Amino acid sequence: MSKQDIRGTALITGASTGIGATYADRLARAGHDLILVARDTGRLGALAAKLRGETGVDIDIIPADLTNKADLAKVEARLTDDSSIDILVNNAGVALAGAFVEQDLERVDSMIQLNIVSVTRLAHAAAKAFAARDRGAIINISSVVGLAPELQMAVYGATKAYVTYFTQTLRLQLSPNVRLQAVLPGATRTEIWDRSGSGGAESLDPNMLMEVDDLVDAALAGFAQGELITIPSLPDPADFTAYDAARSKLLPNMSRNRSAERYRVGEPA
Ligand SMILES: NC(=O)c1ccc[n+]([C@@H]2O[C@H](COP(=O)([O-])OP(=O)(O)OC[C@H]3O[C@@H](n4cnc5c(N)ncnc54)[C@H](OP(=O)(O)O)[C@@H]3O)[C@@H](O)[C@H]2O)c1
């Protein structure tokens, strides 16, 4: 899966279906032992049995609701204590459709717990362990929605903007031997579209909808190519580089001892 020595166990959150289950399939076939995390024990057990049978790798499951502090602590402890773990795929996430003021605040809160708090705490446990061993990989599943307020998913998009920013900043702090990647899928055919109240994947323009196998294969190809940011549907990576360069151009003027001229109202000329 990578140019360097990342051969160990992969811990994948949200592995019971969708993108996480597809990562489990690909990483098992690449010879990685797996630890699969999600709430649905039946689905995790069935996937583990299938992949064990087909690939012969060792697979452990941790049933956990990652919005629950005790369950989350269990997974953090595994990342801290199990030195065979080389890869964290921080994938579990939920989305919520609809206008912010119409959304159920408990579901909004739970989405923040899963998409931000659990991702952060698991990355912290993994980053500490990987930094001590000077090897490992953290793959954070973000979303293109985090780049596009136009899509009007106020809180979901903000949680994904967090994941992308967080990954970019960790890149500046961790040794290059600890690999990092933020994957920014566009619309991908999974259950998230039913669970979020968006009307199901079938309601989307088929030209905008990627199959989950293609999505994960592209994300893993981006990882193998050493990308920090992978947008699987983006034809020309120079477009993201240009976007990032435009942002960087703001840096010298982000913090100065005087306000910009246009705001100095009422000041003598
Ligand atoms: N599909 C898309 O169009 C798309 C686009 C951009 C980004 N993404 C991101 O990709 C990631 C995976 O999404 P997906 O499309 O594969 O969605 P999915 O098919 O709905 O799968 C979500 C996974 O997360 C798990 N999960 C949900 N709540 C959980 C909780 N409280 N604790 C532990 N696990 C939980 C689910 O398992 P259980 O129900 O068994 O717990 C499931 O395995 C998410 O972070 C999502 O934001 C998806």
The ligand as an SDF file (V2000), in Angstrom:
LIG
                    3D

 48 52  0  0  0  0  0  0  0  0999 V2000
  -20.8030    8.7370    0.8120 N   0  0  0  0  0  0  0  0  0  0  0  0
  -20.5300    9.9940    0.4930 C   0  0  0  0  0  0  0  0  0  0  0  0
  -21.1090   10.5870   -0.4370 O   0  0  0  0  0  0  0  0  0  0  0  0
  -19.4350   10.7100    1.2530 C   0  0  0  0  0  0  0  0  0  0  0  0
  -18.9140   11.8870    0.6870 C   0  0  0  0  0  0  0  0  0  0  0  0
  -17.9230   12.5700    1.3670 C   0  0  0  0  0  0  0  0  0  0  0  0
  -17.4710   12.1000    2.5780 C   0  0  0  0  0  0  0  0  0  0  0  0
  -17.9790   10.9570    3.1170 N   0  0  0  0  0  0  0  0  0  0  0  0
  -17.4730   10.5220    4.4370 C   0  0  0  0  0  0  0  0  0  0  0  0
  -17.0700    9.1810    4.3630 O   0  0  0  0  0  0  0  0  0  0  0  0
  -17.1570    8.5740    5.6540 C   0  0  0  0  0  0  0  0  0  0  0  0
  -17.8630    7.2340    5.5400 C   0  0  0  0  0  0  0  0  0  0  0  0
  -19.1590    7.4770    5.0840 O   0  0  0  0  0  0  0  0  0  0  0  0
  -20.0000    6.4470    4.1910 P   0  0  0  0  0  0  0  0  0  0  0  0
  -20.4680    7.1920    3.0210 O   0  0  0  0  0  0  0  0  0  0  0  0
  -19.2830    5.1850    4.0570 O   0  0  0  0  0  0  0  0  0  0  0  0
  -21.2710    6.3050    5.1660 O   0  0  0  0  0  0  0  0  0  0  0  0
  -22.1130    5.0450    5.6630 P   0  0  0  0  0  0  0  0  0  0  0  0
  -22.2720    4.0810    4.5610 O   0  0  0  0  0  0  0  0  0  0  0  0
  -23.3290    5.6310    6.3100 O   0  0  0  0  0  0  0  0  0  0  0  0
  -21.1500    4.3970    6.7580 O   0  0  0  0  0  0  0  0  0  0  0  0
  -20.8550    5.1030    7.9410 C   0  0  0  0  0  0  0  0  0  0  0  0
  -20.0970    4.1850    8.8770 C   0  0  0  0  0  0  0  0  0  0  0  0
  -19.8840    4.8900   10.1080 O   0  0  0  0  0  0  0  0  0  0  0  0
  -20.3830    4.0630   11.1790 C   0  0  0  0  0  0  0  0  0  0  0  0
  -20.9270    4.9060   12.2460 N   0  0  0  0  0  0  0  0  0  0  0  0
  -21.9610    5.7790   12.1520 C   0  0  0  0  0  0  0  0  0  0  0  0
  -22.2140    6.2970   13.3700 N   0  0  0  0  0  0  0  0  0  0  0  0
  -21.3050    5.7460   14.2250 C   0  0  0  0  0  0  0  0  0  0  0  0
  -21.0660    5.8730   15.6130 C   0  0  0  0  0  0  0  0  0  0  0  0
  -21.8050    6.6940   16.3870 N   0  0  0  0  0  0  0  0  0  0  0  0
  -20.0600    5.1570   16.1710 N   0  0  0  0  0  0  0  0  0  0  0  0
  -19.3240    4.3170   15.4060 C   0  0  0  0  0  0  0  0  0  0  0  0
  -19.4990    4.1510   14.0840 N   0  0  0  0  0  0  0  0  0  0  0  0
  -20.4900    4.8650   13.5150 C   0  0  0  0  0  0  0  0  0  0  0  0
  -21.4470    3.1990   10.5530 C   0  0  0  0  0  0  0  0  0  0  0  0
  -21.5810    1.9640   11.2420 O   0  0  0  0  0  0  0  0  0  0  0  0
  -22.6630    1.5910   12.3700 P   0  0  0  0  0  0  0  0  0  0  0  0
  -23.9740    2.1470   11.9410 O   0  0  0  0  0  0  0  0  0  0  0  0
  -22.5770    0.0900   12.3780 O   0  0  0  0  0  0  0  0  0  0  0  0
  -22.1240    2.1830   13.6270 O   0  0  0  0  0  0  0  0  0  0  0  0
  -20.8360    2.9130    9.1890 C   0  0  0  0  0  0  0  0  0  0  0  0
  -19.9270    1.8400    9.2770 O   0  0  0  0  0  0  0  0  0  0  0  0
  -17.8680    9.5930    6.5390 C   0  0  0  0  0  0  0  0  0  0  0  0
  -16.9220   10.2790    7.3370 O   0  0  0  0  0  0  0  0  0  0  0  0
  -18.5110   10.5500    5.5430 C   0  0  0  0  0  0  0  0  0  0  0  0
  -18.6840   11.8390    6.0720 O   0  0  0  0  0  0  0  0  0  0  0  0
  -18.9590   10.2470    2.4750 C   0  0  0  0  0  0  0  0  0  0  0  0
  1  2  1  0
  2  3  2  0
  2  4  1  0
  4  5  1  0
  4 48  2  0
  5  6  2  0
  6  7  1  0
  7  8  2  0
  8  9  1  0
  8 48  1  0
  9 10  1  0
  9 46  1  0
 10 11  1  0
 11 12  1  0
 11 44  1  0
 12 13  1  0
 13 14  1  0
 14 15  2  0
 14 16  1  0
 14 17  1  0
 17 18  1  0
 18 19  2  0
 18 20  1  0
 18 21  1  0
 21 22  1  0
 22 23  1  0
 23 24  1  0
 23 42  1  0
 24 25  1  0
 25 26  1  0
 25 36  1  0
 26 27  1  0
 26 35  1  0
 27 28  2  0
 28 29  1  0
 29 30  1  0
 29 35  2  0
 30 31  1  0
 30 32  2  0
 32 33  1  0
 33 34  2  0
 34 35  1  0
 36 37  1  0
 36 42  1  0
 37 38  1  0
 38 39  2  0
 38 40  1  0
 38 41  1  0
 42 43  1  0
 44 45  1  0
 44 46  1  0
 46 47  1  0
M  CHG  2   8   1  16  -1
M  END
$$$$
